[in-house]
Amino acid sequence: MGYQMSVAHGKIINLTKGNKMLEVGQTFTTTESGITGIIKAIDNHPSGVNRVLLDVNGTERWTSVSAN
């Protein structure tokens, strides 16, 4: 599909999106809304959509990440 994941202790710790590696602890900016935060978790949701949990100034925010 375009995704590659690394898993440790049952948690996804990084995700390859196209040619870019997303990792827990990394700064990430959402494409659509331009929100920037620190990646706290990466979750392979049962629907097949990968979700990323961001810490945005102390507030948690989930966002979907596509492979493109």
C-alpha positions in Angstrom: 0.0 0.0 0.0 2.7 2.6 0.4 2.9 2.3 4.2 5.7 0.7 6.2 5.5 0.5 10.0 7.7 -0.4 12.8 6.1 -1.9 16.0 7.6 -2.1 19.5 5.7 -3.5 22.5 2.4 -3.5 20.5 2.7 0.2 19.6 3.5 1.6 16.2 6.6 3.8 16.6 7.0 5.0 13.0 5.2 5.1 9.7 6.5 5.7 6.2 4.4 8.1 4.3 5.5 8.1 0.7 9.3 8.7 1.0 9.0 10.4 4.4 9.3 8.6 7.8 7.0 9.8 10.6 8.1 8.9 14.1 6.9 9.4 17.6 8.5 12.6 19.0 8.8 14.2 15.6 7.1 17.6 14.7 4.3 17.1 12.2 2.1 19.6 10.4 -1.3 18.6 9.0 -1.8 19.2 5.3 -5.3 20.4 5.3 -5.6 22.6 8.4 -1.9 23.5 8.9 -1.9 22.5 12.6 1.6 21.7 13.9 2.3 19.4 16.9 4.5 16.7 18.3 3.6 13.1 17.3 2.6 11.2 20.5 1.3 8.0 18.9 0.6 6.4 15.5 -2.4 4.1 15.3 -3.4 1.7 12.5 -7.2 2.2 12.9 -9.4 -0.8 12.2 -10.9 1.0 9.2 -7.5 0.8 7.6 -6.7 4.5 8.0 -3.5 5.4 9.9 -4.1 7.9 12.6 -1.6 10.2 14.3 -2.0 11.6 17.7 -0.5 15.1 18.0 0.3 17.2 21.1 -0.6 20.7 20.1 0.4 23.1 22.8 -0.6 20.6 25.5 -3.9 19.5 23.8 -4.2 16.1 22.1 -5.5 16.1 18.5 -5.9 13.0 16.3 -5.4 13.4 12.5 -5.6 10.9 9.6 -2.5 10.4 7.5 -2.7 9.2 3.9 0.1 7.4 2.0 0.4 10.2 -0.6 
